[in-house]
């Protein structure tokens, strides 16, 4: 669950939210021996949320913010291999279970077996230690991030930047909706989603209006990303044409639905959204 500003918080509570997400990630890593799949999944989500929320304070000190962002990127990166292997196996197994195409099932079953072997060879304990060290670096860098004189303005500009970047990714994805461009849109959508939830008690209507659409969009883009990876892996197998065709058809349908939703979320002019955000967060800061 994304940490949120409390009723008694003003917008200076944003740094506290980042630290809470770092603590959540550490607790998840501590459970690696009990449930490694869940531990990796929860740790990565908390790291992503911490990184997204920290980006709201980029304008307070760009140099320090870059150090915070780089440490968060390293923390997530060392867990990526484990999470990718976990999700690929789960998705392949689900597709084998639900597949009614006898020609496609053998390749999907073979890929599920490969993904399971990949998952079992990963050294999760080492990855957890490396991620914990990167989180320590992030925490130290965060300590050097100054509290700006005008927090609402800085936060509004940070969120407006997220929106602008997402709108640019949407433009590119609309011109060529391939896996790479949709994945870039997904990353910016996740940033917007985490920031919107974190600032729920202070957000203006401009953010709230897009909230439910953003949740659905992020889920669609996440499934598209996983299926795109699965299709690439299937391409390395013999006699996988039927399975690839099935997966690619599903990807095309997901891409069309995702782009329609993305237009509803990020289709407004970024300058208009920035103005609304600055006005809304300024009002929140005065309350």
DAFENJO-V359156 format. One record per residue. RES is the residue in one small letter. PSI is psi as a letter, one per 40 degrees, with the letter a starting at -180 (999 if undefined). Layout:
BEGIN
res: (RES:RES)
psi: (PSI:PSI)
END
This chain:
BEGIN
res: (x:x:x:x:x:x:x:x:x:x:x:x:x:x:x:x:x:x:x:x:x:x:x:x:x:x:x:x:x:x:x:x:x:x:x:x:x:x:x:x:x:x:x:x:x:x:x:x:x:x:x:x:x:x:x:x:x:x:x:x:x:x:x:x:x:x:x:x:x:x:x:x:x:x:x:x:x:x:x:x:x:x:x:x:x:x:x:x:x:x:x:x:x:x:x:x:x:x:x:x:x:x:x:x:x:x:x:x:x:x:x:x:x:x:x:x:x:x:x:x:x:x:x:x:x:x:x:x:x:x:x:x:x:x:x:x:x:x:x:x:x:x:x:x:x:x:x:x:x:x:x:x:x:x:x:x:x:x:x:x:x:x:x:x:x:x:x:x:x:x:x:x:x:x:x:x:x:x:x:x:x:x:x:x:x:x:x:x:x:x:x:x:x:x:x:x:x:x:x:x:x:x:x:x:x:x:x:x:x:x:x:x:x:x:x:x:x:x:x:x:x:x:x:x:x:x:x:x:x:x:x:x:x:x:x:x:x:x:x:x:x:x:x:x:x:x:x:x:x:x:x:x:x:x:x:x:x:x:x:x:x:x:x:x:x:x:x:x:x:x:x:x:x:x:x:x:x:x:x:x:x:x:x:x:x:x:x)
psi: (h:h:i:i:i:i:d:e:i:a:e:e:e:d:d:d:d:d:d:d:d:d:d:d:d:d:d:d:d:e:e:d:d:d:g:d:d:d:d:d:d:d:d:d:d:d:d:d:d:d:d:d:d:d:e:d:e:d:e:d:h:d:d:d:d:d:d:d:d:d:d:d:d:d:d:d:d:e:e:d:d:d:d:d:d:d:d:d:d:d:d:d:d:d:d:d:d:e:h:e:h:d:d:d:d:d:d:d:d:d:d:d:d:d:d:d:d:d:d:d:e:h:g:d:d:d:d:d:d:d:d:d:d:d:d:d:d:d:d:d:d:d:d:e:h:i:h:i:d:g:d:d:d:d:d:d:d:d:d:d:d:d:d:d:d:d:d:d:d:d:d:d:d:d:d:g:g:i:d:d:d:d:d:d:d:d:d:d:d:d:d:d:d:d:d:d:d:d:f:d:e:e:i:i:d:d:d:d:d:e:d:d:d:d:d:d:d:d:d:d:d:d:d:d:d:d:d:d:d:d:d:d:d:d:d:e:i:i:f:e:d:d:d:d:d:d:d:d:d:d:d:d:d:d:d:d:d:d:d:d:d:d:d:d:d:e:e:i:h:d:d:d:d:d:d:d:d:d:d:d:d:d:d:d:d:e:999)
END
